[in-house]
């Protein structure tokens, strides 16, 4: 009788252990089910937009920088570099004009000037903050530095001031300047290089130049001054 009771107790104990183990497994399965449902649901959520690629670079030109220059701001730009060494030649119809002459996207300035009284030593100084050259002595594709030039008293000169960033030649950091001799003729005007190349008289001109050119009649011949990627040159 006692042996039977012990056997029954053992059976009950084993059943209890089995039931507890079953509940534990069910609980573990229940705990792992939720992440499965979450992973299954995630594809239906809208995916975040990928970052934009291939965005075009911002241009440097603007409506403000393309406005016709005022005399006072032209004088300010010239004095920023040349101080009192030159004066604007105002007795000509158009003494200054703008264009992207070196094709970098920033507006440049071209001004007809002459040496100021007592300005020759500064203009001809080897320590000047500008590049003095004669475009008619620069051959197409030439990158070597031409021979040193010298400005004469009363000589008409053409200043080309390269622009800096969005505001171009108006910017206080716009200081790269070329002082061009033998470059002031008749009917100076700006043209795109494409327009100049399409004209019959420029049909044989170099086709590699870009940007805006300065067209004119110089020494009795029609041609234009253009940027050859290192300096200004003349082409007929």
NORBELQUI-V115566 format. One record per helix or strand of 3 or more residues. SS is the DSSP state (2 for helix, 1 for strand). FROM is the first residue (numbers start at 1). LEN is the number of residues. If there is no record, write none. Layout:
ss=SS from=FROM len=LEN
ss=SS from=FROM len=LEN
This chain:
ss=2 from=2 len=41
ss=2 from=71 len=12
ss=1 from=86 len=3
ss=1 from=96 len=4
ss=1 from=108 len=8
ss=2 from=120 len=4
ss=1 from=131 len=4
ss=2 from=135 len=3
ss=1 from=156 len=6
ss=1 from=177 len=5
ss=1 from=186 len=7
ss=2 from=193 len=6
ss=2 from=200 len=3
ss=1 from=212 len=7
ss=1 from=221 len=7
ss=1 from=232 len=4
